[in-house]
């Protein structure tokens, strides 16, 4: 698609952090898009993984949503286990991922700010059909295979178990979490080393097909999770403080791309395959993408974090005296010029407008930060000044 070249409208405004009455978290006045005064684009390092659920990041590049917002996107490929390290080392500026895996690091000072809820779903607990395990309540006394004790799949399982009255306190647990590499989880289930698997897509859905497993919990459809955003966009605290206009522009682009994915799921899956962001089968990938519900919401992301924090404090994953609202306020940004979401009509109108403007098409070339093998999940994440406001 042809993309428009942005011109300068406004200079960067400073970040204003304040408690905001009805708007519960920090509010940033960005006032502009990200392109520099000379018309060049802001170079933004975006953490991404070769996973299906990151379709909005891939589509924001391929359909020009980043460029429309004045952003030159450099995709930095990372596995889930190393995203936090890259943020701490100032190797990436933005990304999105599973909320659950970031909450303990945030409690310990991870320098990021969430900006929007992106989609629901993508974590499942699966069990053999002949195991007699039909519900979460049946997991009492069982061994749950996970890829890491601090991963999002473990956090989700603990929340679900606690809701059923099953103790997950480390001092007196009524279940056992057993760690295997993601590649070994299926074999561990088959040889009886574990009773169920808790993991994220696409791996867990592939296990379900390969080993003929029942789904015991699906965060895309199970009560208590199905309306909750499992994945959220984030920016580094440094970017938020120094270039709030870029943080806002990134958020708008991802919101738009998410709505586009919801409306054009099969095309999005085809683009991911064609551009080699992911591997797999078009039919299988499309089915999974459709299950995630890309109905992004800024407020919805905040609400999901607040809910998760409250529950995790109750079950001992976070400090018992953690105030969920204060925690969410401290790690979330609302921007004055970022809407809660976009409609499909607004997105299509913007794309139609772009087609009439003859800017050359560009595609970000993925870079890679080398990392040793680590746990992965469905969502494993330079320089100056602003310009135009969002094209709503």
C-alpha positions as CSV (number, residue, x, y, z in Angstrom):
1,X,0.0,0.0,0.0
2,X,1.1,3.5,-0.6
3,X,1.7,5.6,2.4
4,X,1.6,9.3,2.9
5,X,4.6,11.3,3.9
6,X,3.9,13.3,7.1
7,X,4.7,17.0,7.3
8,X,5.4,19.1,10.4
9,X,2.4,20.5,12.3
10,X,3.5,20.9,15.9
11,X,6.6,20.8,18.1
12,X,6.9,18.2,20.8
13,X,5.0,18.9,24.0
14,X,6.3,17.8,27.4
15,X,5.0,14.9,29.3
16,X,2.5,15.8,32.0
17,X,1.9,13.1,34.6
18,X,-1.0,13.7,36.9
19,X,-3.8,11.9,38.6
20,X,-6.8,12.6,36.4
21,X,-10.1,12.3,38.2
22,X,-12.2,10.0,36.1
23,X,-9.2,9.0,34.0
24,X,-7.5,6.8,36.6
25,X,-3.9,6.5,35.5
26,X,-1.2,9.0,34.3
27,X,-2.3,11.4,31.6
28,X,0.2,12.5,28.9
29,X,-0.3,15.4,26.7
30,X,1.5,14.6,23.5
31,X,-0.3,16.8,21.0
32,X,1.3,15.5,17.9
33,X,2.5,12.6,15.8
34,X,6.1,11.4,15.8
35,X,7.7,12.8,12.6
36,X,10.5,15.3,12.9
37,X,10.4,18.9,11.7
38,X,12.2,18.0,8.5
39,X,9.6,15.5,7.5
40,X,11.7,12.5,8.5
41,X,10.2,9.7,10.5
42,X,11.0,8.9,14.2
43,X,13.1,5.8,14.4
44,X,11.4,3.5,16.9
45,X,12.8,0.2,18.1
46,X,9.9,-2.2,18.6
47,X,10.2,-5.6,20.3
48,X,8.4,-8.3,18.4
49,X,8.3,-12.0,18.2
50,X,7.5,-14.4,15.4
51,X,4.1,-15.2,16.9
52,X,0.6,-15.0,15.6
53,X,-0.9,-12.8,18.2
54,X,1.6,-10.0,17.4
55,X,-0.2,-9.5,14.1
56,X,-1.0,-5.9,14.9
57,X,2.7,-5.1,15.1
58,X,3.3,-6.8,11.8
59,X,0.3,-5.2,10.1
60,X,1.2,-1.8,11.4
61,X,4.4,-2.1,9.4
62,X,3.0,-3.7,6.3
63,X,-0.2,-1.5,6.0
64,X,1.6,1.7,6.9
65,X,0.0,2.5,10.2
66,X,3.3,3.3,11.8
67,X,4.5,5.4,8.9
68,X,1.2,7.3,8.9
69,X,1.9,8.2,12.5
70,X,5.5,9.4,11.7
71,X,7.2,6.3,12.9
72,X,10.1,4.4,11.1
73,X,9.7,1.0,12.8
74,X,12.7,-1.2,13.4
75,X,11.5,-4.6,14.4
76,X,13.8,-6.1,17.1
77,X,13.1,-9.8,17.3
78,X,13.3,-11.2,20.8
79,X,12.0,-14.3,22.5
80,X,9.7,-13.8,25.5
81,X,12.3,-14.5,28.1
82,X,14.5,-11.6,27.0
83,X,12.1,-8.8,26.3
84,X,12.5,-7.4,29.9
85,X,16.3,-7.6,29.6
86,X,16.2,-5.6,26.4
87,X,14.0,-3.0,28.0
88,X,16.3,-2.6,30.9
89,X,19.3,-2.4,28.6
90,X,17.6,0.3,26.5
91,X,17.6,-1.9,23.4
92,X,13.9,-1.4,22.6
93,X,11.4,1.4,22.9
94,X,8.0,-0.3,22.6
95,X,6.2,-3.5,22.0
96,X,3.3,-5.5,23.4
97,X,3.0,-8.7,25.4
98,X,1.1,-10.8,27.9
99,X,0.2,-8.6,30.9
100,X,0.7,-11.3,33.5
101,X,4.4,-11.8,32.8
102,X,5.2,-8.1,33.4
103,X,3.5,-7.6,36.7
104,X,6.2,-9.0,39.1
105,X,9.0,-7.3,37.1
106,X,7.0,-4.0,37.3
107,X,6.7,-4.4,41.1
108,X,10.5,-4.7,41.0
109,X,11.0,-1.6,38.9
110,X,10.8,-2.6,35.3
111,X,10.8,0.7,33.4
112,X,7.7,0.5,31.1
113,X,4.3,2.0,30.8
114,X,1.3,0.2,29.4
115,X,-0.8,2.2,26.9
116,X,-3.7,0.0,25.6
117,X,-5.3,-3.4,25.8
118,X,-4.9,-5.2,22.5
119,X,-6.7,-8.6,22.5
120,X,-8.2,-11.3,24.7
121,X,-7.3,-15.0,24.7
122,X,-4.2,-17.0,23.8
123,X,-3.5,-18.9,27.1
124,X,-5.0,-22.4,27.5
125,X,-4.8,-25.3,29.9
126,X,-5.2,-28.7,28.1
127,X,-5.5,-32.3,29.3
128,X,-5.7,-35.8,27.8
129,X,-9.3,-36.7,26.9
130,X,-9.1,-39.9,28.9
131,X,-7.6,-38.2,32.0
132,X,-10.9,-37.5,33.8
133,X,-9.9,-33.9,34.0
134,X,-12.8,-31.8,32.7
135,X,-12.6,-28.5,34.6
136,X,-10.2,-26.4,36.6
137,X,-11.7,-27.8,39.8
138,X,-10.4,-31.2,38.7
139,X,-6.8,-30.0,38.9
140,X,-6.5,-30.2,42.6
141,X,-3.5,-32.5,43.4
142,X,-2.4,-32.5,39.8
143,X,0.9,-31.7,38.1
144,X,0.7,-28.7,35.7
145,X,3.4,-28.5,33.1
146,X,4.6,-24.9,32.4
147,X,7.7,-23.4,30.7
148,X,8.5,-21.1,33.7
149,X,7.3,-20.4,37.2
150,X,7.0,-16.7,36.4
151,X,5.5,-17.0,33.0
152,X,2.0,-15.7,32.0
153,X,0.7,-19.3,31.7
154,X,1.6,-19.9,35.3
155,X,0.0,-16.7,36.4
156,X,-3.2,-17.5,34.6
157,X,-3.3,-21.0,36.0
158,X,-2.8,-19.7,39.5
159,X,-5.6,-17.2,39.1
160,X,-8.0,-19.8,37.8
161,X,-7.1,-22.3,40.5
162,X,-7.5,-19.8,43.2
163,X,-10.9,-18.8,41.9
164,X,-11.9,-22.5,42.4
165,X,-10.7,-22.5,46.0
166,X,-7.5,-24.5,45.2
167,X,-4.5,-23.2,47.2
168,X,-1.5,-22.1,45.1
169,X,0.4,-20.6,48.0
170,X,4.0,-21.8,47.8
171,X,4.0,-22.9,51.5
172,X,1.0,-25.2,51.1
173,X,0.2,-25.7,47.4
174,X,-2.6,-28.1,46.3
175,X,-1.1,-28.4,42.8
176,X,2.4,-28.8,41.5
177,X,3.9,-26.7,38.8
178,X,6.5,-28.6,36.8
179,X,8.9,-26.8,34.5
180,X,9.8,-28.2,31.1
181,X,11.0,-26.4,27.9
182,X,8.2,-25.6,25.6
183,X,9.5,-28.3,23.2
184,X,9.3,-31.0,25.8
185,X,5.9,-30.2,27.3
186,X,4.0,-32.5,24.9
187,X,6.4,-35.4,25.5
188,X,6.2,-34.9,29.3
189,X,2.4,-35.1,29.1
190,X,2.5,-38.2,27.0
191,X,5.0,-40.1,29.2
192,X,3.0,-39.2,32.4
193,X,5.5,-36.7,33.9
194,X,2.7,-34.1,34.1
195,X,-1.1,-34.3,34.1
196,X,-1.9,-31.1,32.1
197,X,-0.2,-28.4,30.1
198,X,-0.7,-24.7,30.7
199,X,0.8,-22.6,27.9
200,X,0.1,-20.0,25.2
201,X,-0.7,-20.1,21.6
202,X,0.2,-21.2,19.0
203,X,2.2,-23.9,20.8
204,X,-0.6,-25.1,23.1
205,X,-3.2,-25.3,20.3
206,X,-0.7,-27.3,18.3
207,X,-0.3,-29.7,21.3
208,X,-4.0,-30.0,21.5
209,X,-4.2,-31.2,17.9
210,X,-1.2,-33.4,18.0
211,X,-2.0,-35.2,21.2
212,X,-5.8,-35.0,21.0
213,X,-6.3,-33.0,24.1
214,X,-9.3,-31.3,25.8
215,X,-9.2,-27.6,26.6
216,X,-9.9,-27.1,30.3
217,X,-9.4,-23.4,30.3
218,X,-9.3,-21.0,27.4
219,X,-8.7,-17.3,28.2
220,X,-10.5,-16.4,25.0
221,X,-13.7,-18.1,26.0
222,X,-13.7,-19.1,29.7
223,X,-15.7,-17.1,32.2
224,X,-13.6,-14.7,34.2
225,X,-11.1,-14.3,31.4
226,X,-13.0,-13.9,28.2
227,X,-13.6,-10.2,28.6
228,X,-10.2,-9.5,29.9
229,X,-7.3,-8.2,27.8
230,X,-4.4,-10.6,28.1
231,X,-2.0,-8.6,26.0
232,X,-1.3,-4.9,26.1
233,X,0.9,-2.4,24.3
234,X,3.7,-0.8,26.2
235,X,6.4,1.9,25.8
236,X,9.6,2.3,27.8
237,X,9.4,4.8,30.6
238,X,12.2,6.7,28.9
239,X,10.3,7.1,25.7
240,X,7.2,8.2,27.6
241,X,9.1,10.8,29.5
242,X,11.3,12.2,26.6
243,X,9.0,11.7,23.6
244,X,5.3,11.4,24.7
245,X,4.2,12.3,21.2
246,X,6.0,9.2,19.9
247,X,4.5,7.0,22.6
248,X,1.1,8.3,21.7
249,X,1.7,7.8,18.0
250,X,2.8,4.2,18.6
251,X,-0.3,3.5,20.6
252,X,-2.6,5.0,17.9
253,X,-0.9,2.9,15.2
254,X,-1.3,-0.3,17.2
255,X,-4.9,0.4,18.0
256,X,-5.7,1.0,14.3
257,X,-3.8,-2.1,13.2
258,X,-5.6,-4.2,15.8
259,X,-9.0,-3.1,14.5
260,X,-7.8,-3.9,11.0
261,X,-6.7,-7.4,12.0
262,X,-10.2,-8.0,13.5
263,X,-11.8,-7.1,10.3
264,X,-9.4,-8.8,7.9
265,X,-8.2,-11.8,9.9
266,X,-7.4,-14.1,7.0
267,X,-5.6,-11.4,5.1
268,X,-3.6,-10.6,8.2
269,X,-2.6,-14.3,8.6
270,X,-1.6,-14.4,4.9
271,X,0.6,-11.3,5.3
272,X,2.3,-12.8,8.3
273,X,3.1,-15.9,6.3
274,X,4.1,-14.0,3.1
275,X,6.4,-11.6,4.9
276,X,7.8,-14.5,7.0
277,X,6.8,-13.0,10.4
278,X,5.5,-16.5,11.3
279,X,5.4,-20.0,9.9
280,X,2.5,-22.4,9.8
281,X,-0.7,-23.1,7.9
282,X,-3.0,-20.4,6.8
283,X,-6.2,-22.1,7.9
284,X,-4.8,-23.0,11.3
285,X,-3.3,-19.5,11.8
286,X,-6.5,-17.7,10.7
287,X,-8.6,-19.8,13.2
288,X,-6.4,-18.9,16.1
289,X,-6.3,-15.2,15.2
290,X,-10.1,-15.1,15.0
291,X,-10.3,-16.5,18.5
292,X,-8.3,-13.7,20.0
293,X,-10.8,-10.9,19.6
294,X,-8.8,-7.9,18.5
295,X,-11.1,-5.3,19.9
296,X,-8.6,-2.9,21.4
297,X,-9.3,-0.5,24.2
298,X,-7.2,1.9,26.2
299,X,-9.5,1.8,29.2
300,X,-9.9,-2.0,28.9
301,X,-6.1,-2.5,29.2
302,X,-6.0,-0.5,32.4
303,X,-9.0,-2.4,33.8
304,X,-7.3,-5.7,33.0
305,X,-4.1,-4.7,34.8
306,X,-6.0,-3.5,37.9
307,X,-8.0,-6.8,38.0
308,X,-4.9,-9.0,37.6
309,X,-2.9,-7.1,40.2
310,X,-5.7,-7.4,42.8
311,X,-6.0,-11.1,42.3
312,X,-2.3,-11.7,42.3
313,X,-1.9,-9.8,45.5
314,X,-4.6,-12.0,47.1
315,X,-2.9,-15.3,46.1
316,X,0.7,-14.1,47.1
317,X,2.2,-13.7,43.6
318,X,2.5,-9.9,44.4
319,X,3.0,-8.4,47.8
320,X,-0.1,-8.8,50.0
321,X,-0.4,-5.1,50.7
322,X,-0.3,-4.1,47.0
323,X,-2.9,-1.5,46.2
324,X,-4.3,-2.6,42.7
325,X,-5.4,0.9,41.7
326,X,-2.2,2.6,42.7
327,X,-0.2,-0.1,41.0
328,X,-2.2,0.3,37.7
329,X,-1.9,4.1,37.9
330,X,1.8,3.9,38.3
331,X,2.3,1.7,35.2
332,X,-0.3,3.0,32.8
333,X,-0.6,6.1,30.5
334,X,-3.6,7.7,29.0
335,X,-2.9,10.3,26.2
336,X,-5.1,13.2,25.5
337,X,-4.9,12.6,21.8
338,X,-5.3,8.8,21.8
339,X,-9.0,7.6,21.6
340,X,-10.1,4.6,23.6
341,X,-10.4,2.7,20.3
342,X,-11.2,3.1,16.6
343,X,-14.1,1.9,14.4
344,X,-13.6,-0.2,11.4
345,X,-15.1,2.6,9.3
346,X,-12.5,5.0,10.6
347,X,-9.7,2.7,9.7
348,X,-10.9,1.9,6.2
349,X,-11.4,5.6,5.6
350,X,-7.9,6.4,6.6
351,X,-6.5,3.6,4.3
352,X,-8.6,4.9,1.4
353,X,-7.2,8.3,1.9
354,X,-3.6,7.0,1.9
355,X,-4.2,5.3,-1.4
356,X,-4.7,8.6,-3.1
357,X,-1.3,10.0,-1.9
358,X,1.7,8.9,-3.8
359,X,4.3,8.2,-1.1
360,X,6.6,5.3,-1.8
361,X,5.9,2.1,0.1
362,X,8.4,1.0,2.7
363,X,8.7,-2.1,4.8
364,X,10.7,-2.3,8.1
365,X,13.4,-4.9,7.9
366,X,13.4,-7.0,11.1
367,X,16.6,-6.9,13.2
368,X,17.4,-9.4,15.8
369,X,18.8,-9.3,19.3
370,X,20.6,-12.7,19.7
371,X,19.3,-14.6,22.7
372,X,19.8,-18.1,24.1
373,X,16.7,-20.2,24.0
374,X,14.1,-19.2,26.6
375,X,10.5,-19.5,27.2
376,X,8.2,-18.1,24.5
377,X,4.7,-17.0,24.5
378,X,2.1,-15.7,22.1
379,X,3.4,-12.2,22.4
380,X,7.1,-12.4,23.2
381,X,8.5,-7.4,22.6
382,X,15.5,7.3,17.2
383,X,15.3,10.7,17.7
384,X,13.3,13.7,17.7
385,X,10.2,15.5,17.5
386,X,6.6,15.5,16.5
387,X,4.1,16.5,14.0
388,X,0.5,15.8,12.9
389,X,-2.3,14.8,15.0
390,X,-4.1,11.5,14.6
391,X,-6.0,10.8,11.4
392,X,-9.1,9.5,13.1
